Amino acid sequence: MIKVSVMYPNSKDVKFDVDYYKNDHLPMVSNKVGDALKGLELDLGLAGRVPGEAAPYVAIAHLLFDDVASFQTSFGPHAEFFAADLKNYSNVKGALQISELIKF
């Protein structure tokens, strides 16, 4: 199992429409990638390491797939379409990381 994380960095000038991202963007992604998507989670940053410090990321989406190939096959054909939707919810581009998921 792999986890694809899309992390949106936080800053004083960041704009991020949580409602749009949660109710429109993520369901659109889920619909387009179909059954290849095994799970989806959204983390919304609340705080950093010390009291009063802002969270380093305003939001992080985690998408679960069986393997890298299934992610690439299902997500790749729609990547430009997904990226074009950014203007509807944020002024910062998310960084994408693919990780092996190890459960304990």
Backbone hydrogen bonds in HBPLUS format (Angstrom, degrees):
<---DONOR---> <-ACCEPTOR-->    atom                        ^
c    i                          cat <-CA-CA->   ^        H-A-AA   ^      H-
h    n   atom  resd res      DA  || num        DHA   H-A  angle D-A-AA Bond
n    s   type  num  typ     dist DA aas  dist angle  dist       angle   num
A0101-LEU N   A0001-MET O   3.07 MM 100  5.64 170.5  2.08 146.4 144.0     1
A0002-ILE N   A0065-PHE O   2.84 MM  63  5.40 171.1  1.85 159.5 161.4     2
A0065-PHE N   A0002-ILE O   3.07 MM  63  5.40 159.9  2.11 143.9 149.4     3
A0003-LYS N   A0099-SER O   2.85 MM  96  5.20 160.0  1.89 147.1 153.8     4
A0099-SER N   A0003-LYS O   2.83 MM  96  5.20 161.6  1.87 150.3 156.7     5
A0004-VAL N   A0063-LEU O   2.75 MM  59  5.01 169.5  1.76 153.1 156.7     6
A0063-LEU N   A0004-VAL O   2.82 MM  59  5.01 161.7  1.85 141.9 148.2     7
A0005-SER N   A0097-GLN O   2.80 MM  92  5.22 165.9  1.82 161.0 162.2     8
A0097-GLN N   A0005-SER O   2.87 MM  92  5.22 154.0  1.94 149.0 157.4     9
A0006-VAL N   A0061-ALA O   2.85 MM  55  5.18 156.9  1.91 148.0 155.9    10
A0061-ALA N   A0006-VAL O   2.95 MM  55  5.18 157.2  2.01 143.6 146.3    11
A0007-MET N   A0095-ALA O   2.78 MM  88  5.13 163.7  1.81 153.2 154.1    12
A0095-ALA N   A0007-MET O   2.83 MM  88  5.13 158.4  1.87 145.5 143.5    13
A0008-TYR N   A0059-ALA O   2.90 MM  51  5.41 176.8  1.90 173.8 172.8    14
A0058-VAL N   A0008-TYR O   2.82 MM  50  5.78 142.0  1.97 162.1 174.7    15
A0010-ASN N   A0056-PRO O   2.92 MM  46  5.34 165.5  1.94 130.3 127.9    16
A0014-VAL N   A0011-SER O   3.28 MM   3  5.26 167.8  2.29 105.9 109.5    17
A0091-ASN N   A0015-LYS O   3.29 MM  76  5.63 141.9  2.44 142.5 144.0    18
A0017-ASP N   A0089-TYR O   2.73 MM  72  4.74 158.2  1.78 141.1 148.6    19
A0021-TYR N   A0017-ASP O   3.01 MM   4  6.24 171.6  2.02 158.3 161.0    20
A0022-LYS N   A0018-VAL O   2.82 MM   4  5.88 167.8  1.83 158.1 161.3    21
A0023-ASN N   A0019-ASP O   2.83 MM   4  5.75 162.4  1.86 149.4 155.1    22
A0024-ASP N   A0020-TYR O   2.75 MM   4  5.17 146.2  1.86 143.4 148.2    23
A0025-HIS N   A0020-TYR O   3.04 MM   5  6.40 157.2  2.09 143.3 150.6    24
A0026-LEU N   A0021-TYR O   2.93 MM   5  5.97 172.4  1.94 161.0 162.2    25
A0028-MET N   A0024-ASP O   3.06 MM   4  6.09 148.8  2.16 141.9 150.7    26
A0028-MET N   A0025-HIS O   3.08 MM   3  5.13 117.2  2.49  97.7 113.4    27
A0029-VAL N   A0025-HIS O   2.95 MM   4  6.30 158.8  1.99 157.2 163.1    28
A0030-SER N   A0026-LEU O   2.92 MM   4  6.12 168.7  1.93 154.8 157.9    29
A0031-ASN N   A0027-PRO O   2.91 MM   4  6.05 157.8  1.96 144.8 150.6    30
A0032-LYS N   A0028-MET O   2.98 MM   4  6.19 159.0  2.02 150.7 156.1    31
A0033-VAL N   A0029-VAL O   2.98 MM   4  6.17 166.2  2.00 162.5 165.0    32
A0034-GLY N   A0030-SER O   3.03 MM   4  5.95 138.3  2.21 140.3 150.8    33
A0037-LEU N   A0034-GLY O   3.15 MM   3  6.10 161.0  2.19 126.3 129.5    34
A0038-LYS N   A0064-LEU O   2.73 MM  26  5.14 168.0  1.75 148.3 149.2    35
A0064-LEU N   A0039-GLY O   2.89 MM  25  4.88 168.2  1.90 141.5 141.7    36
A0041-GLU N   A0062-HIS O   2.90 MM  21  5.09 153.3  1.97 144.9 152.4    37
A0062-HIS N   A0041-GLU O   2.85 MM  21  5.09 167.6  1.86 149.2 151.7    38
A0043-ASP N   A0060-ILE O   2.78 MM  17  5.04 174.2  1.78 156.4 158.4    39
A0060-ILE N   A0043-ASP O   2.85 MM  17  5.04 151.3  1.93 146.1 150.7    40
A0045-GLY N   A0058-VAL O   3.10 MM  13  4.83 152.6  2.18 109.1 116.8    41
A0048-GLY N   A0053-GLU O   2.78 MM   5  4.87 146.4  1.89 134.7 130.5    42
A0053-GLU N   A0050-VAL O   3.04 MM   3  5.61 162.6  2.07 140.4 142.9    43
A0071-PHE N   A0067-ASP O   3.19 MM   4  6.52 154.4  2.25 148.9 156.3    44
A0072-GLN N   A0068-VAL O   2.86 MM   4  6.13 171.5  1.87 161.4 162.8    45
A0073-THR N   A0069-ALA O   2.89 MM   4  5.99 162.0  1.92 151.3 156.4    46
A0074-SER N   A0070-SER O   3.10 MM   4  6.04 157.1  2.16 139.1 144.7    47
A0075-PHE N   A0071-PHE O   2.78 MM   4  5.60 164.4  1.80 159.1 164.2    48
A0076-GLY N   A0072-GLN O   2.98 MM   4  5.00 141.8  2.13 119.5 131.5    49
A0078-HIS N   A0075-PHE O   2.93 MM   3  5.58 149.3  2.03 122.1 131.5    50
A0079-ALA N   A0076-GLY O   3.22 MM   3  5.12 163.9  2.25 106.8 111.7    51
A0081-PHE N   A0078-HIS O   3.02 MM   3  5.21 114.6  2.46 104.2 120.3    52
A0082-PHE N   A0078-HIS O   2.89 MM   4  6.17 160.8  1.93 162.7 169.0    53
A0083-ALA N   A0079-ALA O   2.91 MM   4  6.12 162.1  1.94 150.6 155.7    54
A0084-ALA N   A0080-GLU O   2.95 MM   4  6.09 148.8  2.04 144.0 152.1    55
A0085-ASP N   A0082-PHE O   3.12 MM   3  5.38 144.4  2.25 103.4 113.6    56
A0086-LEU N   A0083-ALA O   3.12 MM   3  5.50 162.1  2.15 111.9 117.6    57
A0088-ASN N   A0085-ASP O   2.88 MM   3  5.58 158.1  1.93 123.0 130.0    58
A0089-TYR N   A0086-LEU O   2.94 MM   3  5.64 165.9  1.96 124.4 128.8    59
A0090-SER N   A0086-LEU O   2.93 MM   4  5.79 161.3  1.97 174.0 172.7    60
